[in-house]
Amino acid sequence: QVQLVESGGGLVQPGGSLRLSCVASGIFFRIYNMGWYRQAPGKQRELVATINSGGGTNVADSVKGRFTISRDNAKNTVYLQMNSLKPEDTAVYYCNAGGPSFGDWGQGTQVTVSS
């Protein structure tokens, strides 16, 4: 049974930073492509960043230069470091294992950027 447990969300002021973590269990983590997606109220879920099993990354243009995705295979954990946060980054952030079409999802963690 696959479990993805996100943590690290919260309320932060514009310009601040947060680091999200996602701990995976029930999968052979090191061979999985992992990703972070987000969904703001009234909007569709969108890609934030992905990291493949070899460590290659893909980051959405809207967060490029501000967000970094990384993974620690020894800890079965994928991270999303978010810097220079903006109000438009406010959303529920979801961890994904195995791709958005057929993969598994975490329960999400709320990120709110507001003064």
C-alpha positions as CSV (number, residue, x, y, z in Angstrom):
1,Q,0.0,0.0,0.0
2,V,1.5,3.3,-1.1
3,Q,1.6,6.2,1.3
4,L,2.8,9.7,0.6
5,V,2.8,12.0,3.6
6,E,3.5,15.7,3.1
7,S,4.6,18.2,5.7
8,G,6.1,21.6,6.0
9,G,3.2,23.8,4.8
10,G,1.9,26.8,6.6
11,L,1.4,30.6,6.6
12,V,4.4,32.7,5.4
13,Q,4.8,36.4,4.4
14,P,5.6,37.4,0.9
15,G,9.3,36.9,0.2
16,G,9.6,34.2,2.8
17,S,10.6,30.6,2.5
18,L,9.2,27.1,3.2
19,R,10.5,23.6,2.7
20,L,8.0,20.9,2.0
21,S,8.8,17.2,2.6
22,C,7.1,14.1,1.3
23,V,7.9,10.7,2.9
24,A,7.0,7.7,0.8
25,S,6.3,4.2,1.9
26,G,5.1,1.1,0.1
27,I,7.1,1.8,-3.1
28,F,10.7,1.1,-4.2
29,F,11.3,4.8,-3.9
30,R,14.6,5.1,-5.7
31,I,13.2,4.0,-9.1
32,Y,10.2,6.3,-9.0
33,N,9.7,9.6,-10.7
34,M,8.5,12.0,-8.0
35,G,6.7,15.3,-8.3
36,W,5.0,18.3,-6.6
37,Y,1.8,19.7,-7.9
38,R,-0.4,22.4,-6.5
39,Q,-4.1,23.5,-6.7
40,A,-5.3,26.9,-5.8
41,P,-9.0,27.6,-5.1
42,G,-11.1,27.5,-8.3
43,K,-8.1,26.4,-10.4
44,Q,-7.0,23.1,-11.8
45,R,-4.1,21.2,-10.3
46,E,-0.8,22.2,-11.9
47,L,2.7,20.9,-12.1
48,V,5.2,22.6,-9.9
49,A,8.3,20.4,-10.2
50,T,9.3,16.8,-10.9
51,I,12.5,14.8,-10.3
52,N,13.2,11.5,-12.0
53,S,15.0,8.5,-10.6
54,G,18.3,9.8,-11.9
55,G,17.9,13.1,-10.2
56,G,17.0,15.1,-13.3
57,T,14.5,17.9,-12.6
58,N,11.8,19.8,-14.4
59,V,10.4,23.0,-12.8
60,A,7.4,25.1,-14.0
61,D,8.2,28.4,-15.5
62,S,6.1,30.2,-12.8
63,V,8.5,29.0,-10.0
64,K,11.8,28.7,-11.9
65,G,14.6,30.3,-10.0
66,R,12.6,30.3,-6.8
67,F,11.7,26.6,-6.1
68,T,14.0,23.6,-6.0
69,I,13.1,20.0,-5.9
70,S,15.4,17.4,-4.5
71,R,15.3,13.8,-3.2
72,D,17.0,11.7,-0.6
73,N,16.7,8.0,-1.6
74,A,18.1,6.9,1.8
75,K,15.1,8.6,3.5
76,N,12.5,7.9,0.9
77,T,11.8,11.6,0.9
78,V,11.3,14.3,-1.8
79,Y,11.6,17.9,-0.9
80,L,10.4,21.2,-2.3
81,Q,12.4,24.2,-1.2
82,M,10.4,27.4,-1.9
83,N,12.0,30.8,-1.7
84,S,10.8,34.3,-2.5
85,L,7.2,33.2,-2.1
86,K,4.5,35.2,-3.6
87,P,0.7,35.4,-2.8
88,E,0.0,33.6,-6.1
89,D,1.9,30.6,-4.7
90,T,-0.9,30.1,-2.2
91,A,-2.4,26.6,-2.8
92,V,-2.6,23.1,-1.6
93,Y,0.6,21.3,-2.5
94,Y,0.5,17.6,-3.4
95,C,3.2,15.0,-3.6
96,N,3.0,12.5,-6.5
97,A,4.8,9.3,-7.2
98,G,4.7,7.7,-10.6
99,G,3.2,10.5,-12.6
100,P,-0.1,12.4,-12.6
101,S,-2.2,10.0,-14.7
102,F,-1.7,6.7,-13.0
103,G,0.5,7.5,-10.0
104,D,-0.3,8.0,-6.3
105,W,-1.0,11.2,-4.4
106,G,-0.5,12.5,-0.9
107,Q,-3.2,14.2,1.1
108,G,-1.8,17.7,0.4
109,T,-0.4,20.4,2.6
110,Q,-1.7,24.0,2.6
111,V,0.7,26.8,1.7
112,T,-0.6,30.3,2.3
113,V,1.4,33.4,1.4
114,S,0.0,36.5,2.9
115,S,1.0,39.5,4.9
